[in-house]
Amino acid sequence: MNITNMGKVWELKNSLWILFSFGLFLNYIGFFWIGGRVGKRKWILSGFIYLLLTISVFVFSSLKIEPFSTLSVVFYLAGWFASIVQSFVSRKEYLLRLEAVNELQLITRDLHREQIRKDYLGENTPILPESTKHKDQKQTAFIQKLNLNTCSEQQLTSLPGVGIAVAKRAVNLREQNGPFVSTIDFCQKLGLQPRVAEQIDSLAFALIPDATIPEQKLEPENVQPQASDKRVVDI
């Protein structure tokens, strides 16, 4: 079972750092790598500890001071085994954090693009998604709103703040938890910022597939009784 929504290949590719843990005097490199990529201090600290153990082996072995030389080797071997165990334990958290960091980078990139667009084109320039078409020879553009419950991943990426990673997560949420009930529900589940949510609200809608509107049963109007044509004869 996959840990993230990025797929098995992506997870295996980003788990190759574990191989450093099996190398003598290289086990600290993997922890520096993952700690730096996701900004986790505890993994960087672990890398420093394993690095100090490695340095102590070389220092005390070259000085040949007993029993420190023997103890340094014992402590290093213990740390080496601990680094292997810690690598496999930390793998799941690292992959989840890396997925979140990638999504935040995509959102930040889209926000920067939007800001640049506004700087050059102005605040009131509409965003034309991929579905923009032309009506006539005058090339009058109109925007066809996207249905968040039926559109594809590629179509979702035309929305502001929605990169390929966010689009994949949206489709997975839609398949696992059912359709989105509104654009607000869509933005809240994906953690999009209010500013981006306002833009998406004008470009998309959430219509549940195969939704039918129940027929309203019309109540018969009160019919006034018509006057009888028969005459009453008083005797």
LINRA-V720528 format. One record per pair of residues at least 4 apart in sequence whose C-alpha atoms are under 7 Angstrom apart, sorted by sequence separation. I is the first residue (numbers start at 1). GAP is how many residues later the second one is. If there is no record, write none. Layout:
# LINRA-V720528
((I,GAP) (I,GAP))
This chain:
# LINRA-V720528
((6,4) (7,4) (8,4) (9,4) (10,4) (11,4) (12,4) (23,4) (28,4) (29,4) (30,4) (31,4) (32,4) (33,4) (34,4) (35,4) (36,4) (40,4) (41,4) (42,4) (43,4) (44,4) (45,4) (46,4) (47,4) (48,4) (49,4) (50,4) (51,4) (52,4) (53,4) (54,4) (55,4) (56,4) (57,4) (58,4) (59,4) (60,4) (65,4) (66,4) (67,4) (68,4) (69,4) (70,4) (71,4) (72,4) (73,4) (74,4) (75,4) (76,4) (77,4) (78,4) (79,4) (80,4) (81,4) (82,4) (83,4) (84,4) (85,4) (86,4) (87,4) (90,4) (91,4) (92,4) (93,4) (94,4) (95,4) (96,4) (97,4) (98,4) (99,4) (100,4) (101,4) (102,4) (103,4) (104,4) (105,4) (106,4) (107,4) (108,4) (109,4) (110,4) (111,4) (112,4) (113,4) (114,4) (115,4) (116,4) (117,4) (118,4) (121,4) (128,4) (135,4) (136,4) (147,4) (151,4) (152,4) (153,4) (162,4) (163,4) (164,4) (165,4) (166,4) (167,4) (168,4) (169,4) (170,4) (171,4) (172,4) (173,4) (174,4) (181,4) (182,4) (183,4) (184,4) (185,4) (186,4) (187,4) (188,4) (192,4) (193,4) (194,4) (195,4) (196,4) (197,4) (198,4) (199,4) (200,4) (201,4) (2,5) (21,5) (22,5) (35,5) (60,5) (64,5) (118,5) (134,5) (135,5) (146,5) (151,5) (157,5) (162,5) (174,5) (180,5) (187,5) (192,5) (2,6) (20,6) (21,6) (35,6) (134,6) (135,6) (156,6) (157,6) (174,6) (180,6) (20,7) (134,7) (157,7) (35,8) (60,8) (61,8) (133,8) (134,8) (20,9) (21,9) (35,9) (60,9) (132,9) (133,9) (20,10) (132,10) (157,10) (187,10) (32,11) (132,11) (156,11) (18,12) (31,12) (32,12) (57,12) (131,12) (132,12) (17,13) (31,13) (131,13) (153,14) (31,15) (32,15) (57,15) (128,15) (153,15) (31,16) (56,16) (57,16) (29,18) (153,18) (183,18) (28,19) (28,20) (170,20) (28,22) (54,22) (183,22) (27,23) (28,23) (53,23) (182,23) (183,23) (182,24) (181,25) (180,26) (130,28) (25,29) (50,29) (129,29) (179,29) (129,30) (149,30) (149,31) (161,35) (160,36) (160,40) (159,41) (110,50) (111,50) (110,51) (27,53) (107,54) (107,55) (27,56) (107,56) (148,56) (106,57) (146,57) (147,57) (148,57) (149,57) (145,58) (146,58) (147,58) (148,58) (149,58) (38,59) (145,59) (146,59) (147,59) (149,59) (38,60) (145,60) (147,60) (21,62) (22,62) (103,62) (21,63) (38,63) (103,63) (18,69) (15,76) (11,84) (3,89) (4,92) (5,164))
